[in-house]
Amino acid sequence: MNSPDSSAIGTSRAIALHAAWHEPAVLWSVVAAPSGTGTPPSLELIARPAERRGASALRGHKEAMKQHAAEVAQHEKAMRAWERGSGKGNLSSTPPAAPETPVCERMVTNGAPLEALAAMLAAGPRGPLLTCDELAAWLGGFTRYSANAGRPASEAARWPPPRRASSLRVDRRTAPPLLVGRAALNIGGLIQPAALAAALTGTDFDSGPVARLLLSIPPPPLPHTPIPTRRRQPGGISPMVQRAHGVMVERMAQVVANSALRAGGAGVRQPPASERPIA
C-alpha cells in the first residue's frame, strides 16, 4: 500500500506523461482481505510516519496559537489606542491589522464527510491521508444520493477532484463556499471482500469510481504459518524495514518542503522516452 508514501509528496510533484497529461502523486489504495489476516497492524505500521508528521504539526500549531494569543492581546491594546485617537478627531489613520489565526496542517484523518475534508485540503499544501480499517462506509457513500434543487445527485460525482488534485468547490449551508485550488487526498484502507462486493454496484464499475481504486487482494496465509515472534513482527514487517521506510518517507517530505513548496508550484518531470506511452 503506497498511499502513505504518496501523501508525503502530495501536490508538490506531478509526472508529465505528455504536454497535456499530468498525473499527481495521489493513490487510493484498497486492500480486500478477510478478518484475521494481520492486515490492520500492517496498515498501522506504514501509516506511522504520516502520524508522526501529523503529531509534529499539531505541536507546532499549539506553539503558534500561544504566539497568536500574545499577538491578539497586542492588537487589542493597539485598537484601544487607535479608538482613543479617533475620538479626538484623528480619523486619517487606519486601524491596526488583526493577526491571522494559525491553521493546523492535517496529515492524517480516519474519515470525515467531504465538507470537512475540504477544510483540511485547504489547510495543507500536500493534502491529508485518509486511512481507515474499514472502508465500507466510505465506499458505500458512492451510492448515497442527496436532494439538490429537487434533483438526485450521486456522491460519486463529488470525489474526482481529490483524486485528480484539481480544483474543488464545496457549497456549504452555514458557511461561505469553500474553494480549494489543488485538492489532493490520498486514501489507504482495508475492507473485507464480502463488504467490498456489497458496497459497490454495477453502476460504480461503469461510471468510474472503481477504476480510480488501486485494489489488491493478498494471498491467504498458509496453515502452517508460524506464530509471530520477536524476529517476526505482527503484519510481517521487520523493525529494520520499518526504520528504513520511516527514513524514506521523512526524506521525501523534507525534499518536497525544501524545493517545490517554497517555490510555490508543482514540480513536473517529463519521463524519458523509454517510459513514455506508445501512441
C-alpha positions in Angstrom: 0.0 0.0 0.0 1.7 3.2 -1.2 -0.8 5.8 -0.2 1.0 6.9 2.9 4.2 7.3 0.8 2.5 9.4 -1.9 0.9 11.6 0.8 4.4 12.8 1.7 4.7 14.2 -1.9 1.1 15.4 -2.4 0.6 18.3 -4.7 4.2 19.3 -4.8 5.1 16.9 -7.6 3.4 15.6 -10.7 4.6 13.4 -13.6 4.0 14.7 -17.2 3.2 11.8 -19.5 2.9 14.4 -22.2 2.2 18.1 -22.5 -1.5 17.8 -21.7 -1.4 14.8 -19.3 -0.1 15.3 -15.8 -0.6 12.8 -13.0 -0.3 13.9 -9.4 1.1 11.8 -6.5 -2.4 10.6 -5.4 -3.3 7.0 -4.7 -6.5 5.4 -3.5 -5.3 2.0 -2.2 -7.8 -0.6 -1.0 -6.7 -3.9 0.4 -9.5 -6.5 0.4 -8.7 -9.2 3.0 -10.8 -11.3 5.4 -10.6 -10.7 9.1 -7.7 -12.4 10.9 -5.1 -12.0 8.2 -2.9 -9.4 10.0 -3.6 -6.5 7.7 -4.6 -3.9 10.3 -1.2 -4.0 12.0 0.5 -3.6 8.6 -1.7 -0.6 7.8 -0.8 1.0 11.2 2.9 0.5 10.6 3.1 2.0 7.1 0.9 5.0 8.2 3.1 5.6 11.3 5.5 8.2 9.5 2.4 10.2 8.5 1.1 10.0 12.0 4.4 11.3 13.4 4.4 14.2 10.9 0.8 15.0 12.0 1.8 15.0 15.7 4.7 17.3 15.0 2.4 19.7 13.0 0.0 19.7 16.0 2.7 20.5 18.4 3.8 23.4 16.2 0.3 24.6 15.9 -0.1 24.7 19.7 3.0 26.9 19.9 1.8 29.1 17.1 -1.6 29.5 18.9 0.3 30.7 22.1 2.1 33.3 20.0 -1.2 34.2 18.3 -2.8 34.8 21.7 0.0 37.3 22.6 -0.4 39.0 19.2 -4.2 39.3 19.8 -3.6 41.0 23.1 -1.2 43.4 21.5 -3.7 44.1 18.7 -6.5 44.8 21.2 -4.2 47.2 23.0 -3.3 48.9 19.7 -7.0 49.1 18.8 -7.9 50.8 22.0 -5.2 53.4 21.4 -6.4 53.9 17.8 -10.0 54.3 19.0 -8.9 57.0 21.5 -7.0 58.8 18.8 -10.1 58.6 16.5 -12.2 60.1 19.3 -10.0 63.1 19.3 -10.6 63.7 15.6 -7.6 61.8 14.2 -9.6 60.0 11.5 -6.9 59.8 8.9 -5.0 56.9 10.4 -6.1 53.3 9.5 -6.9 50.8 12.2 -4.2 48.2 13.0 -4.4 45.0 11.1 -5.6 42.0 13.1 -3.2 39.0 13.3 -4.1 36.0 11.2 -5.2 32.8 13.1 -2.7 29.9 12.6 -4.0 26.9 10.7 -3.0 23.4 11.6 -2.0 21.3 8.7 -3.7 17.9 9.0 -1.6 15.0 7.8 -3.9 12.1 8.7 -7.6 11.6 9.2 -9.6 8.5 9.8 -12.7 9.6 8.0 -14.9 12.7 7.5 -17.5 14.0 5.1 -16.4 15.8 2.0 -17.2 19.2 3.5 -14.9 18.6 6.5 -12.2 17.1 4.2 -12.3 20.2 2.0 -11.3 22.3 5.0 -8.3 20.0 5.6 -7.4 20.1 1.9 -7.4 23.9 2.0 -5.2 24.0 5.1 -2.5 21.6 3.9 -0.3 22.1 0.8 0.2 18.3 0.3 -3.2 17.1 1.2 -4.0 14.7 4.1 -4.0 10.9 4.2 -7.3 9.2 4.8 -6.6 5.9 6.5 -9.2 3.5 7.8 -9.5 -0.1 8.9 -13.0 -0.4 7.4 -13.6 1.5 4.1 -17.1 0.0 3.6 -18.8 3.2 4.8 -16.7 5.4 2.5 -17.3 3.2 -0.5 -20.9 3.0 0.4 -21.1 6.8 0.1 -20.6 6.5 -3.7 -24.2 5.1 -3.9 -25.8 7.6 -1.5 -28.0 10.3 -3.0 -28.9 13.7 -1.7 -31.5 16.2 -2.7 -30.0 19.1 -4.6 -32.5 21.6 -6.1 -35.1 18.8 -6.5 -32.7 16.5 -8.4 -30.9 13.5 -7.0 -27.1 13.9 -7.2 -24.7 11.0 -6.5 -21.9 11.4 -4.0 -19.6 9.8 -6.5 -19.7 12.8 -8.7 -18.1 14.9 -6.0 -15.0 12.8 -5.5 -13.0 13.0 -8.8 -11.3 16.4 -7.9 -9.5 15.0 -4.8 -8.3 12.0 -6.9 -7.0 14.3 -9.7 -5.6 17.0 -7.4 -7.8 19.5 -9.3 -10.0 22.4 -8.2 -12.7 21.6 -5.7 -15.6 23.8 -4.7 -17.8 22.9 -1.8 -21.1 24.8 -1.2 -21.9 24.9 2.5 -25.3 25.7 4.1 -24.0 27.5 7.2 -20.7 29.0 5.9 -19.4 30.6 2.7 -18.5 28.4 -0.2 -15.0 26.9 0.0 -12.7 26.7 -3.0 -9.6 24.6 -2.9 -7.2 25.3 -5.8 -5.5 21.9 -5.7 -7.3 19.3 -3.7 -5.3 16.1 -3.2 -6.4 13.3 -1.0 -4.6 10.0 -0.6 -6.6 7.1 0.7 -5.4 3.9 2.1 -7.5 1.3 3.9 -8.9 -2.1 4.4 -12.1 -3.9 3.6 -13.4 -7.4 3.7 -14.2 -9.0 0.3 -17.9 -9.5 1.1 -18.2 -5.9 2.3 -16.5 -4.7 -0.9 -18.9 -6.7 -3.1 -21.9 -5.3 -1.1 -20.6 -1.7 -1.2 -20.1 -1.5 -5.0 -22.7 -1.8 -7.7 -22.6 -2.4 -11.4 -23.1 1.4 -11.9 -19.9 2.1 -9.9 -17.9 -0.1 -12.3 -19.4 1.7 -15.3 -19.3 5.3 -14.1 -15.6 5.2 -13.0 -15.2 5.1 -9.2 -13.9 1.6 -9.2 -11.3 2.5 -11.9 -9.8 5.1 -9.5 -9.1 2.5 -6.9 -5.9 0.5 -6.6 -7.4 -2.8 -5.4 -5.3 -5.6 -4.1 -6.1 -9.0 -2.5 -3.2 -10.5 -0.6 -2.9 -14.3 -0.7 -4.3 -16.2 2.3 -1.8 -17.2 4.9 -0.6 -20.8 4.8 -2.0 -23.1 7.5 1.5 -23.8 8.9 2.5 -20.1 9.2 4.5 -19.8 12.4 3.3 -17.6 15.2 5.0 -14.2 15.2 8.0 -13.9 17.5 10.4 -11.1 18.3 12.0 -11.6 14.9 8.7 -11.8 13.0 6.6 -8.8 14.0 2.8 -8.8 13.5 2.0 -7.8 10.0 5.2 -9.3 8.6 7.3 -6.1 8.7 10.6 -6.3 10.4 11.9 -3.4 12.6 14.7 -2.8 10.1 12.2 -2.3 7.3 10.1 -0.1 9.5 13.0 2.2 10.2 14.1 2.3 6.6 10.5 3.1 5.5 10.2 5.9 8.0 13.5 7.4 6.9 12.5 7.2 3.3 9.1 9.0 3.9 10.7 11.7 6.0 13.3 12.4 3.3 10.6 12.6 0.7 8.7 15.1 2.8 11.7 17.2 3.5 12.9 17.3 -0.1 9.4 18.4 -1.2 9.2 21.0 1.6 12.6 22.5 0.7 12.1 22.8 -3.0 8.7 22.8 -4.7 6.5 24.0 -1.8 8.8 27.0 -1.2 8.8 27.8 -4.9 5.0 27.9 -4.8 4.4 25.4 -7.6 4.4 21.7 -8.5 7.4 20.1 -9.9 6.6 18.2 -13.2 9.0 15.6 -14.5 9.0 14.6 -18.1 9.6 10.8 -18.3 12.3 9.5 -20.5 11.4 8.1 -23.9 11.6 4.6 -22.7 8.8 5.3 -20.1 6.5 7.2 -22.4 3.3 5.6 -23.7 3.4 4.4 -27.3 0.8 6.1 -29.4 
